[in-house]
Amino acid sequence: MASEVYIGLMSGTSVDGVDAVIVDFGSAPLRSLAAMHVPFSAKLRGELIGLQRAGDDEIHRGALAANALMDCCVEAVAAVLAKAKLAASAVAAVAVHGQTIRHRPELAYTVQLANPARLAERTGITVVADFRSRDVAAGGQGAPLVPAFHAVMFGRSDEHRAVVNLGGIANITDLPPAGPVRGFDTGPGNILLDAWCERHLGQAYDRDGAWAARGQVIARLLSELEVDAYFALPPPKSTGRDYFNLSWLEPHLQPSYGAADVQRTLVALTARTIAAAAAAHCRDASEFLFCGGGAQNRLMMQAIASALAPRRARTTAEYGVPVTEVEALAFAWLARETLSGRAGSLPSVTGASGARVLGAIYPA
């Protein structure tokens, strides 16, 4: 019997490291056997962020960064196997998302930095990678790809739910009891918050929103940010760090604005744009499940819950799936669909001309 054990590796727009999960799809209920997070070194993180802008010698720098990223993934695979007490031979495949350094579906391309051949060689496990490009080639956004997994994991026939991933970029999945699954990127999740925190405090993120809680929302700034054209675009749509970054924020800043007040305003921006997207596109949902790193930010969750009230706001952890594991689990599931020859994309989400088998396979 073919193995149903897969490893999912995810490094998202927060560029903080690799999340690794190992899962047995032959077991029920579906849960990870083990999970690990391997942080990026300051040097690698800086280079991955730097490569998201035009610069000198990008091809050479990108190749070296891809190798370093894969070495981090090798470490994550070894760590999660050891934690689960499994041998590499027990694993059907490793799914690696890679690090997005450009996402321009309107120009028919998306680039995830990776070297899957290096990962396959160093782990001795089949690798599935490059999940987004086939959907883009079919006219889709190539993102978000997790709604198909959200539907399998959290969809119900007796309740209208929505799932919100609070990564660097926030995305929402609408899961009606009947009818097509829909999903799209709502805009900034943690990306601006983390960048602003790093600039002013030298910290990668604002734990629990403690710094932001010391500030006050700047009404003028919030109003200016909310009218950005992206928020009013109809789905399908996706975005990334190449659009929402500090260069996007800076033209709206005034010398009189306090740094903590700006941080508090960015929390409000994330909460309000998610709530506005929910009202416009999944207004009948009675329950919202949150995952991603931002779901661990107490202030953020309070702001979102208030904006969504009276609808319920919970985390996926309350249903047995830790908030930091959902995306890596989703890509492990996508790799399983790839090896099975099944389509992993949802045209109702990405806008592609049809469902496609996603990913490229690098045999062990």
C-alpha positions as CSV (number, residue, x, y, z in Angstrom):
1,M,0.0,0.0,0.0
2,A,1.3,3.5,-0.9
3,S,2.3,5.7,2.0
4,E,-0.2,8.4,3.0
5,V,2.4,10.2,5.1
6,Y,3.3,13.6,3.7
7,I,5.4,16.6,4.9
8,G,4.3,20.1,4.2
9,L,6.8,23.0,4.2
10,M,5.6,26.6,4.2
11,S,7.4,29.9,4.2
12,G,5.0,32.8,3.7
13,T,5.0,36.6,3.3
14,S,6.1,37.1,6.9
15,V,9.5,35.7,5.9
16,D,10.3,34.5,9.4
17,G,11.2,30.8,8.7
18,V,9.9,27.5,7.6
19,D,6.8,25.8,9.1
20,A,7.0,22.0,8.8
21,V,4.2,19.5,9.5
22,I,4.1,15.8,9.0
23,V,0.6,14.2,8.5
24,D,-0.9,10.8,7.8
25,F,-3.8,11.2,5.4
26,G,-4.8,7.7,6.1
27,S,-5.8,8.5,9.7
28,A,-8.9,10.1,11.1
29,P,-9.5,12.7,12.3
30,L,-6.8,14.4,10.2
31,R,-4.1,15.9,12.5
32,S,-0.4,16.5,12.2
33,L,1.9,13.9,13.7
34,A,4.5,16.5,14.4
35,A,5.2,20.1,13.7
36,M,8.3,22.3,13.8
37,H,9.3,25.8,13.0
38,V,12.8,26.6,11.8
39,P,13.6,30.3,11.8
40,F,15.6,32.0,9.1
41,S,19.0,33.5,10.0
42,A,19.0,37.3,9.9
43,K,21.2,37.1,6.8
44,L,18.8,34.8,4.9
45,R,15.8,36.7,5.9
46,G,17.4,40.0,4.8
47,E,18.3,38.5,1.4
48,L,14.8,37.0,0.8
49,I,13.2,40.3,1.6
50,G,15.8,42.2,-0.5
51,L,15.1,40.0,-3.5
52,Q,11.5,41.1,-3.5
53,R,12.8,44.4,-4.9
54,A,14.8,45.0,-8.1
55,G,18.6,45.0,-7.4
56,D,22.0,44.1,-8.6
57,D,23.0,40.6,-9.6
58,E,19.6,39.2,-8.8
59,I,20.0,35.9,-10.6
60,H,23.2,35.0,-8.7
61,R,21.9,36.2,-5.4
62,G,18.5,34.4,-6.0
63,A,20.2,31.1,-6.8
64,L,22.3,31.2,-3.6
65,A,19.3,32.3,-1.5
66,A,17.3,29.4,-3.0
67,N,20.0,27.0,-1.9
68,A,20.1,28.4,1.6
69,L,16.4,28.2,1.8
70,M,16.4,24.6,0.8
71,D,19.1,23.9,3.4
72,C,16.7,25.4,6.0
73,C,14.0,23.1,4.6
74,V,16.3,20.1,4.9
75,E,16.8,21.0,8.5
76,A,13.0,21.3,9.0
77,V,12.4,17.9,7.4
78,A,15.0,16.2,9.6
79,A,13.5,17.9,12.7
80,V,9.9,16.9,12.0
81,L,10.9,13.3,11.2
82,A,12.8,13.0,14.4
83,K,9.9,14.5,16.4
84,A,7.5,12.0,14.8
85,K,10.0,9.2,15.1
86,L,9.7,8.3,11.5
87,A,12.2,7.4,8.8
88,A,12.4,9.3,5.5
89,S,11.3,6.1,3.7
90,A,7.9,6.3,5.4
91,V,7.1,9.6,3.6
92,A,5.4,9.7,0.2
93,A,6.5,13.3,-0.6
94,V,7.5,16.6,0.7
95,A,5.6,19.7,-0.4
96,V,7.6,22.8,-0.6
97,H,6.0,26.2,-1.3
98,G,9.2,28.2,-1.7
99,Q,9.5,31.9,-0.9
100,T,7.4,34.2,-3.1
101,I,9.6,37.1,-4.3
102,R,7.3,38.4,-7.1
103,H,3.6,37.9,-7.6
104,R,2.2,39.5,-10.7
105,P,-0.7,37.4,-12.0
106,E,-1.9,40.4,-14.0
107,L,1.3,40.0,-16.0
108,A,0.9,36.2,-16.0
109,Y,3.7,35.2,-13.7
110,T,4.5,34.4,-10.1
111,V,7.9,33.5,-8.7
112,Q,8.5,31.3,-5.7
113,L,12.2,31.0,-4.9
114,A,13.2,27.3,-4.4
115,N,15.6,24.6,-5.5
116,P,13.4,21.4,-5.3
117,A,16.1,19.2,-6.8
118,R,18.5,20.1,-4.0
119,L,15.8,19.3,-1.4
120,A,15.0,15.9,-3.0
121,E,18.7,15.0,-3.2
122,R,19.4,15.9,0.5
123,T,16.3,14.3,2.0
124,G,16.0,11.3,-0.3
125,I,12.2,12.0,-0.5
126,T,10.1,12.9,-3.5
127,V,9.5,16.6,-3.6
128,V,6.5,18.4,-5.0
129,A,7.0,22.1,-5.7
130,D,5.9,25.1,-7.9
131,F,2.2,24.9,-7.0
132,R,1.1,28.3,-8.3
133,S,2.4,28.6,-11.9
134,R,0.0,26.2,-13.6
135,D,-3.0,28.1,-12.3
136,V,-1.5,31.4,-13.5
137,A,-0.9,29.8,-16.9
138,A,-4.6,28.9,-17.0
139,G,-5.5,32.6,-16.4
140,G,-5.8,32.4,-12.7
141,Q,-4.4,34.4,-9.8
142,G,-2.3,31.4,-8.6
143,A,-3.5,32.4,-5.1
144,P,-4.9,31.7,-2.6
145,L,-4.5,28.0,-3.0
146,V,-5.5,26.9,0.5
147,P,-9.3,27.3,0.1
148,A,-9.6,23.8,-1.4
149,F,-8.0,22.4,1.8
150,H,-10.1,24.7,4.0
151,A,-13.2,23.2,2.3
152,V,-12.1,19.6,3.1
153,M,-11.0,20.4,6.6
154,F,-13.6,22.9,7.8
155,G,-16.5,22.9,5.5
156,R,-19.9,21.8,6.9
157,S,-23.2,20.9,5.2
158,D,-25.2,22.4,8.0
159,E,-23.4,25.7,8.7
160,H,-22.0,28.6,6.7
161,R,-18.4,29.2,7.7
162,A,-15.5,31.3,6.6
163,V,-11.8,30.8,7.2
164,V,-9.4,33.7,7.5
165,N,-5.7,33.2,7.3
166,L,-3.8,36.0,9.1
167,G,-0.4,35.6,7.5
168,G,1.7,38.5,6.1
169,I,-1.2,38.9,3.7
170,A,-4.7,38.0,4.9
171,N,-7.0,35.9,2.9
172,I,-10.5,34.7,3.3
173,T,-12.3,31.5,2.3
174,D,-16.0,31.4,2.0
175,L,-17.5,28.0,2.8
176,P,-21.3,28.0,2.2
177,P,-23.2,24.8,2.9
178,A,-24.0,24.6,-0.8
179,G,-22.5,26.3,-3.8
180,P,-19.0,27.1,-4.8
181,V,-16.1,27.8,-2.5
182,R,-14.7,31.3,-2.9
183,G,-11.7,33.0,-1.6
184,F,-9.3,35.9,-2.1
185,D,-6.6,38.0,-0.5
186,T,-8.2,40.8,1.6
187,G,-5.0,42.8,1.9
188,P,-2.4,43.3,4.7
189,G,-2.4,40.8,7.5
190,N,0.8,41.1,9.5
191,I,3.1,42.4,6.8
192,L,2.9,46.2,7.6
193,L,2.7,45.6,11.3
194,D,5.8,43.5,11.3
195,A,7.8,45.9,9.1
196,W,6.8,48.9,11.2
197,C,7.6,47.1,14.4
198,E,11.0,46.0,13.1
199,R,11.8,49.6,12.0
200,H,11.0,51.2,15.3
201,L,11.6,48.5,17.9
202,G,14.1,46.2,16.2
203,Q,11.8,43.3,16.8
204,A,10.4,40.9,14.2
205,Y,6.8,41.3,15.4
206,D,4.7,43.0,18.1
207,R,3.9,40.1,20.5
208,D,0.2,40.1,21.4
209,G,-0.1,43.6,19.9
210,A,1.4,45.0,23.2
211,W,3.1,47.9,21.5
212,A,0.1,48.7,19.4
213,A,-2.2,48.6,22.5
214,R,-0.3,51.7,23.8
215,G,-1.3,53.7,20.8
216,Q,-4.5,55.2,19.5
217,V,-6.1,54.8,16.0
218,I,-5.3,57.8,13.8
219,A,-8.6,58.3,12.1
220,R,-7.2,60.4,9.2
221,L,-4.5,57.8,8.4
222,L,-7.0,54.9,8.6
223,S,-9.4,56.7,6.2
224,E,-6.6,57.3,3.7
225,L,-5.4,53.8,3.7
226,E,-8.9,52.2,3.5
227,V,-9.6,53.9,0.1
228,D,-6.8,52.1,-1.7
229,A,-8.1,50.7,-4.9
230,Y,-7.1,47.1,-4.1
231,F,-9.7,46.8,-1.3
232,A,-12.6,47.7,-3.7
233,L,-11.5,45.3,-6.4
234,P,-13.9,42.3,-6.9
235,P,-12.6,38.8,-6.5
236,P,-10.7,36.9,-7.8
237,K,-7.7,38.9,-6.6
238,S,-4.4,38.3,-4.8
239,T,-1.6,40.5,-3.6
240,G,1.7,40.4,-1.8
241,R,4.7,42.2,-0.4
242,D,5.5,43.8,-3.7
243,Y,2.3,45.9,-3.3
244,F,1.7,46.2,0.4
245,N,5.0,47.4,2.0
246,L,6.3,50.4,3.9
247,S,6.7,52.3,0.6
248,W,3.0,52.0,0.2
249,L,2.4,53.3,3.8
250,E,5.0,56.1,3.9
251,P,3.3,58.7,1.6
252,H,0.4,58.8,4.1
253,L,2.4,59.5,7.2
254,Q,2.7,62.8,9.0
255,P,5.6,63.9,11.3
256,S,3.1,64.4,14.1
257,Y,2.0,60.7,14.0
258,G,3.4,58.7,16.9
259,A,4.9,55.3,16.0
260,A,2.7,53.3,18.4
261,D,-0.3,55.2,17.0
262,V,0.6,54.1,13.5
263,Q,0.9,50.5,14.7
264,R,-2.5,50.7,16.3
265,T,-3.9,52.1,13.1
266,L,-2.4,49.2,11.1
267,V,-4.2,46.8,13.4
268,A,-7.4,48.6,12.7
269,L,-6.7,48.5,8.9
270,T,-6.3,44.7,8.9
271,A,-9.5,44.2,11.1
272,R,-11.6,46.6,9.1
273,T,-10.6,45.4,5.6
274,I,-11.3,41.8,6.7
275,A,-14.7,42.8,8.1
276,A,-15.5,44.8,4.9
277,A,-14.6,41.8,2.7
278,A,-16.7,39.5,4.9
279,A,-19.7,41.8,4.7
280,A,-19.4,42.1,0.9
281,H,-18.7,38.5,-0.1
282,C,-19.7,36.1,2.7
283,R,-22.3,38.1,4.7
284,D,-24.3,34.9,5.5
285,A,-21.4,33.2,7.3
286,S,-22.2,32.7,11.0
287,E,-18.7,31.6,12.1
288,F,-15.2,32.7,11.2
289,L,-12.3,30.5,11.9
290,F,-8.9,32.2,12.1
291,C,-5.4,30.7,11.5
292,G,-1.9,32.0,10.7
293,G,0.5,33.9,12.9
294,G,-1.8,36.8,13.3
295,A,-4.3,34.6,15.1
296,Q,-1.8,34.6,18.0
297,N,-2.0,38.4,18.3
298,R,-4.5,39.1,21.1
299,L,-5.1,42.7,20.1
300,M,-5.6,41.8,16.5
301,M,-8.1,39.1,17.3
302,Q,-10.0,41.4,19.7
303,A,-10.2,44.1,16.9
304,I,-11.4,41.6,14.3
305,A,-14.0,40.0,16.6
306,S,-15.4,43.4,17.4
307,A,-15.6,44.3,13.7
308,L,-17.3,41.0,12.8
309,A,-19.8,40.9,15.8
310,P,-22.3,39.4,16.3
311,R,-20.8,36.6,14.1
312,R,-18.6,34.2,16.0
313,A,-14.8,34.5,15.7
314,R,-12.8,31.5,16.7
315,T,-9.5,30.0,15.9
316,T,-8.8,26.7,14.1
317,A,-7.1,25.5,17.3
318,E,-10.6,25.2,18.8
319,Y,-11.3,22.5,16.2
320,G,-8.0,20.7,16.8
321,V,-5.7,22.3,14.2
322,P,-3.1,24.7,15.6
323,V,-3.2,28.1,13.9
324,T,0.4,27.9,12.7
325,E,0.0,24.5,11.0
326,V,-2.9,25.1,8.6
327,E,-1.0,26.4,5.6
328,A,1.8,23.7,5.8
329,L,-1.0,21.1,6.1
330,A,-2.7,22.6,3.1
331,F,0.4,22.2,0.9
332,A,1.0,18.6,2.1
333,W,-2.6,18.0,1.0
334,L,-1.9,19.6,-2.4
335,A,1.1,17.4,-2.9
336,R,-1.1,14.4,-2.2
337,E,-3.5,15.6,-4.9
338,T,-0.6,16.1,-7.3
339,L,0.7,12.6,-6.9
340,S,-2.8,11.2,-7.2
341,G,-3.3,13.1,-10.5
342,R,-6.2,15.2,-9.0
343,A,-6.8,18.8,-9.6
344,G,-5.9,20.9,-6.5
345,S,-7.1,24.3,-7.7
346,L,-10.5,25.9,-7.5
347,P,-11.4,28.1,-10.5
348,S,-14.1,29.7,-8.4
349,V,-11.3,31.1,-6.2
350,T,-8.5,31.9,-8.6
351,G,-10.4,32.8,-11.7
352,A,-8.5,30.2,-13.9
353,S,-10.2,28.8,-17.0
354,G,-10.5,25.4,-15.3
355,A,-9.2,23.2,-12.5
356,R,-5.7,22.0,-12.9
357,V,-3.3,19.5,-11.3
358,L,-0.8,21.7,-9.5
359,G,2.9,21.3,-8.9
360,A,6.0,19.8,-10.4
361,I,7.3,16.4,-9.1
362,Y,11.0,15.7,-8.3
363,P,11.3,12.0,-7.6
364,A,13.5,10.8,-4.8
